[in-house]
Amino acid sequence: MVGFVNVLEEIVFKEIYTQIEELRPEIQPKVKVEEVLAYAINRLPPLFATSMVGWQYQYNYALNQLESQILQLVKYGIKTVLVGDPLHDLTPLPNHLFINSAGILYQLSKLFDRRYLRWRDVPILVKELSSKSPSLLRINSPQVQDDTVIQFLEEPEVPVISRLSNTQRTLLAHSKRHMQKQLEQKKLAQETSYLQGIKVDETSWANDIKLLDSISIEQRALESYTLRAKLGLVNVLEHLVLLALERITTPELYAKINQSEVVSYALNRLPHMYATSSRGFKYLRQRAVTEYARDIISAVRNGVMKVAKYSRTDVVPIYTYQFEQEYEQSMLDLNSFFNRDDISFHNIMEISRDLLLANSALC
């Protein structure tokens, strides 16, 4: 179960879009956000967290201690991407790297055209489609075809702004950096209030504001959860650290310890290795194996000892843990509904697509 997050991803992602808005409108679509993100994060210290307390600490540290470095690296990253490299590999990462609960949830959100789709919503949508096509309740078990589960990832949309002068765009961006949280909360609350059926009651204004803030935080967490699948990038070291953890520990110890805390501990002591292309992934993975194998093993061993000795049970886990729990529960729900035992993120896309096609044919 994935229960860790790199807080830098959200922070750098926001800064990239802020700086994109400072560019001339004709240049903005040329910036590949995922490449700038990988460029900047690969040059910053890792800030992984497994709990909400840890997330807040790392987030504050990034804003207070790394702000100028982040601004500069994003600026250089945009320039580097715009200049381009004729030898740069444009082949996207292999699809199988995104066949996980977060990646499939992003694909389902596009399939159902629901921007803020959560795993807890998936059984509801699938059951509704099935009720319109009762014959599909006996749907055969589809073959798992990883290469076709996720289609080519779309390039992220670049925000469009009016044709402002360079001075105006700079002032606007500066203002946004200081008001980012307030603006995002207001926007997300407005976007979701109708969908959530929330009506602001002037007599309980304070409670409504807290509720809207809570919803906006959840939406932020969800977007961060699916961010890598949306952009098409991965941290090469995460899989290697997880693999090392499985091989180093006994099955009994592996099941006993908080695996996410061990992985987070290890990744915080290793360099970032984010890749956005097939060639980049192969290069970084080979480099990790040849140059950092001992460091990976050492970091994992130390992490296991510390986590086993100082286990924490009274902390609120990071939001990804909740999303993973929702995934597991939704799969149990769907398997029970279809009277099956094989439904998972490997085939839920194919099942959902078949249901949509069947309903379209009935219309």
N, C-alpha and C positions, 0 to 999 in steps of 0.2 A: 504494500500500500504506500502510495506516495504521500508524504506528509511534510514536505519541505518546499521552500520557495526562495528564489534569489530576489531580494527586494530591489536590486538595481535594475531589473528588467522593466518594471513599471516606471521608475524614475527616469531612466534614460529614454524610454519610449516617449514619455510626455515631452521631454526636452527636445527630442528630434522634431516632433510636430510643431513645437513652439518656434524652433529655428527655421523650419520649412516655411512658416508663415512670413518670415522676414525676407524670403527670396522673391524674386520677380515671378509673377504668375506663370510665365511660360517655362520657367525652370523647375518649378515645384514638382510636376509629374515625373521628372527625370530622376528624382532622388529615390533610391531603393532603400526603404526604411529598414528592412531586415539586415542589409549589409552595413548600414551605419550603426545599427544596434550592436551587431557582432563586433565591429571595429572598436567601438567605444568600450563595451563591457570587457573585451579581451585585454584591455589596458588598464582596468580598474581592479582593486582588491575585491575578492569575493565576499558577499554579505548574505549568506544563507541563514534561514531561520526555520524553526519547527513549531514555535508557539507564538501567540499573539503578543506576548510580552517581548519575546526575542525579535519579532517583526518590527515592533514599535522602536525598540532600541536601535536596530540596524537602520531603519528608515531615518530616524533622527540623526544618526551618525553620518549617513550619506548626505543629508541635506546640510548639516553643519560643518562637516569636515571635508567633504568631497565636491561641494557645489561648483567651485571654480574649475576643478579638474574635469568634472562632467561636462560643463559648458564648453570648455576648450576642446575636449576629445570629440564631442558631437560636431563641433564646428569643423575640425580637421577631417572627421569621418565623412561629412557631407561633401567637402571639397575633394577628398580622395575618390569618392564614388562618382562624382560628377566628371572628374578628369577621366576616369575609366582606365582600364588595362586591357589591351587587345588580346592578351593571353588569359584573361579572367574566365573561369569556367561558369557558364550560365546554366548548366544542368542542375535542376532542383534536387534536393535531397531525396533519397529513396522513400517511397511511400510507406514502407513497413516501419520506418522510424516514428511515424505518427499514428500507428495503430495501437492506441492506448485509450484510456477512458477520457482524457482531456481532448485528444485529437478527434476521436469519433464524436464526442459531444459537439465540437465545433462543426463537423460535417453535418450532423443532424440539425443543428441550428440553421444551416443554409438550406438543407433539404426541406425543412418545415417552415422556412422563412420566419424564424423566431430569433431575434437578435439575442435575447437574454434567456434562452432555453437552458433549463437545468435538468439533471438526470431524473429528479423527482417528477418532472413534467412528462417525460417520455412515455411511461406506461399509460398515462391518461390519453395522450394523443394516439398511441397505437391501438388501445382498446376502442377508442371512438371510431377509428378507421375500420377496425375489425367488425364492429357492430353494423357497419354499412355493407360489409361483404362477409356474411357469416360463413361462406364456404372456405374462406381463408383461415378459419380457426384450425383447420386440419392441414395447414401448410406444411410441406415437407421440409426437412432440415436442409438448408442450403449448404453448399460446399463453401469452405472458407477460402477466399481468393484475396490475399492481402494486397496484391498489385492493383486490384480494382475497387477496393473498399474506399480508398481516398483518391479523389481525382486531383489533377494538378492544382496546386494552391494558387489562389488568385493574389495578385499584387494588392497590397493595402491601399485603400482610397486615400488620396492626399487632400487635405482640407483646401477649399477654395475660398479666397478672400477677395475683397474689392481691390481695384488697382490703386494702392496707396503709394505714397512716396517712401523712399528708403527710411527717412527719419520717422515717418508715421508708423511704419511697420516695426521699427526697432522699439519705439515707445510702447506700442501695443504689446509686443512680446515681453518687454520688461515688466509691464503691468501684470501680464498673465502669470509670470513666474511667481509673483507675490500673492496672487489671488486664485491660484490654480485650484486649490481644494474647494473654496467657496463656489467658484464657477461650475466645477464638475458636479458638486452635490446638487446645485440648483438645476442644472441641465438634466441630470439623471433622474431627479425627482419629478421633473416635468414630463419626461419621456415615459416614466413608469407609473405615474399616479393614475392615469386612465386605465392602463392594463391591470393594475392591481385593484382597481375599484375604490381608490382612496378619495374621500371627500374631506377637504380641509374644514374643520369646524372652528370658527372664530372663538368660540367659548373655551376651547381646549387647544389653543394655538401652540403652547409649549410642547404638549404631548405629540401633536401632529408633526411638529418640526423634528422631534426626536425620531418619530417613525419614518419620516422621509429621509432623514440622515442615515438611519439604519438600512433602508432599502438601497440608497445610493452607495453605501459601503459594500453591500452584498453584490451590487452590479459591478463595482470596481474589482472586487475579488474574482468574480466570474470571468471578466474580461482578461484579467491577469492569468487566470487558470488556463485559458485557451489561447493565450497570446502566441505561444510558440507555434502552435498548429496554424494559426491565422497567418503568421509571417513566413513560416517555413524555415525554422532554425532550431538547432539542438545544441546542448552542451555535451560534447563528446565524452567528458570525464564521468558523467553521472552513471552511465551504463557500466563503465569499467569499475567504478567504486562499488556499485551494487554487486557486480560479479565477484569482486574480491571479498566482499563481506560474506557472501554465500559460501565461498571456498575456505575462508579462514576459520569461520565459526562452526561448531558442531550443530546438528539440527536442533538439539535441545536449547542451546544458548541462542541460536538464531531466532527461535520462536519466542524466547523469553524477553529479549532486549527490545528497546525501541529502535527499530532499524532506521527510521527517518532521522533520529538524532545522531546516529553513528555516521550516516551518509552526509548530513549537514556539517558535522564536525570535520570530517575528512575533506569535503569540498572547500571549506573555509581555510584550509591549509594547502591547497593546491591552486595552480593558476587557472584562470578561465580558459576554456577552449570551445568557443561557440563557432559553429559552422553553418553556412547557408547554401552550400553547393555540394554535389557529390564528390568532386575532387578535393574540396576543402575538408570534407568529413574524413576521407581516406587519409589525407596528409596529416591531419591533427591526431587521428587515432593511431597511426603508425608512430608519430612523434611521442604520443603519450605512452605507448608500450615500450619504446626504446629508451626514452629519456626519463620517464617518471614512474616506471614500474615499481621500483623500490620505495619511492615516496608515497605512492598510492597504498601499497601494502602497509607501510609504517603508519600512515595517517589512519587507516582503517583499524589496525591493531590498537593504536592508542585510543581511538574513538570507542571501540568495544569495551576496553578496560574502564574508561571514564563513565560511560553510560551504564555499564553493569554495576559500577560502584555507587554512582549517584543517580539512580533512577528517579524521575520526577513524575508524579501522578496527580499533582494538584494544579497543573497549569492548563490553560485553554489552548488546544492545538491550533495550528494554522488553518486557515479556511479551506485549503486543499483537502485536508483530512475529512471535513464535512462533505465536500463534493464527492470524494471517493466512497464515503459511506452511502451517500445517495445513490451512487452507481450500483453498489452491491445490492442495495435494497430493491432498486428498480429491476435488476436482472432476476432476483428472486420472484418478484411480482409477475414479471412477464413469463418466466418459466412456468409458474403456477397457472397463469391464465391460459397459456397455450398447451398446458400439460406436457411440457418438455423439460429437458435438463441440460440443454446445450446452448441456450441463448446467452450471448455475451457481446462485448464490443467487437468481436470478430465477425459477427453476422447480423447484428441489429440494423446496420445500414441497409443490407440487402433485403431484410424483412420489411423494413419501413418503406423502402423504395417500391417493393412489390405491392404493398398495400396502397400506396399512393397511385400507382399505375392502375390497379384494379378499380379503385374508386373513380379515377378519371374515365375509365372505359364505361362505367355505369352512368356517367353524366350525359 
